[in-house]
Amino acid sequence: ETNKMISLNTVTEFTMQKFSDTAESVYAEVDWKNLYSVEELKSWFLFYQSATSFGFCPKRVFSIEQLLELRNIISVNKVKSKLRND
């Protein structure tokens, strides 16, 4: 069920090669090169696997340094993206 998946406490790890999500009995891993695009909104990052399917991550969980590092990882990996400058 989608609603149950959204409410799971999830840990996301970002590296230069990939990012992964771990929840109760769920693990997902995506290489940056396989990502369709990333969109940064005021309060969220949206990670698109296709033009219509995406995962999301709230920006409130990032420190300023982590936010800047994530933007850098996305840029270095040349992921199609719309990132903010604030």
C-alpha positions as CSV (number, residue, x, y, z in Angstrom):
1,E,0.0,0.0,0.0
2,T,1.4,3.4,-1.0
3,N,0.1,5.2,2.1
4,K,1.9,2.7,4.4
5,M,5.1,3.1,2.5
6,I,5.0,6.9,2.8
7,S,4.6,6.8,6.6
8,L,7.6,4.5,7.1
9,N,10.6,6.1,8.9
10,T,13.3,6.1,6.2
11,V,17.0,6.6,6.3
12,T,18.5,8.0,3.1
13,E,22.3,7.9,2.3
14,F,23.9,9.9,-0.4
15,T,27.3,9.1,-1.9
16,M,29.0,10.3,-5.1
17,Q,27.9,7.2,-6.9
18,K,24.4,6.6,-5.7
19,F,21.8,7.1,-3.1
20,S,19.8,4.6,-1.0
21,D,16.7,4.4,1.1
22,T,16.3,2.0,4.0
23,A,13.0,1.5,5.8
24,E,11.6,-1.3,8.0
25,S,11.8,-4.1,5.4
26,V,12.5,-2.0,2.3
27,Y,15.8,-1.1,0.7
28,A,16.2,0.8,-2.6
29,E,19.3,2.0,-4.3
30,V,19.7,4.3,-7.3
31,D,22.9,5.2,-9.2
32,W,23.0,8.9,-10.1
33,K,23.6,7.9,-13.8
34,N,20.3,6.1,-13.8
35,L,18.2,9.0,-12.4
36,Y,16.0,10.9,-14.8
37,S,16.2,14.3,-13.0
38,V,16.2,16.1,-9.7
39,E,14.1,19.1,-8.8
40,E,14.7,21.1,-5.6
41,L,11.7,22.9,-4.2
42,K,11.6,25.3,-1.3
43,S,11.1,22.4,1.2
44,W,11.7,19.2,-0.7
45,F,14.0,17.4,-3.1
46,L,12.2,15.4,-5.8
47,F,14.2,12.5,-7.3
48,Y,12.6,11.5,-10.6
49,Q,13.1,7.9,-11.9
50,S,11.1,8.8,-15.0
51,A,9.1,11.8,-16.3
52,T,6.2,11.0,-14.0
53,S,7.6,8.8,-11.1
54,F,9.6,10.3,-8.2
55,G,10.8,9.8,-4.7
56,F,11.1,12.7,-2.3
57,C,13.2,13.9,0.7
58,P,12.5,16.8,3.0
59,K,15.1,19.5,3.1
60,R,14.5,20.1,6.8
61,V,16.6,17.1,7.7
62,F,19.8,18.6,6.1
63,S,22.3,20.9,7.7
64,I,23.4,23.8,5.4
65,E,26.7,21.9,4.7
66,Q,24.8,18.7,3.8
67,L,22.5,20.7,1.5
68,L,25.5,22.2,-0.3
69,E,27.2,18.9,-0.5
70,L,24.1,17.2,-2.0
71,R,23.8,20.0,-4.6
72,N,27.4,19.4,-5.5
73,I,27.0,15.7,-5.8
74,I,24.0,16.2,-8.2
75,S,26.0,18.7,-10.3
76,V,29.2,16.6,-10.4
77,N,27.2,13.6,-11.6
78,K,25.7,15.8,-14.3
79,V,22.1,14.8,-13.3
80,K,19.5,16.8,-15.2
81,S,18.3,19.1,-12.4
82,K,16.6,22.3,-11.2
83,L,18.5,23.3,-8.1
84,R,18.0,26.4,-5.9
85,N,20.7,28.9,-5.0
86,D,19.6,29.8,-1.5
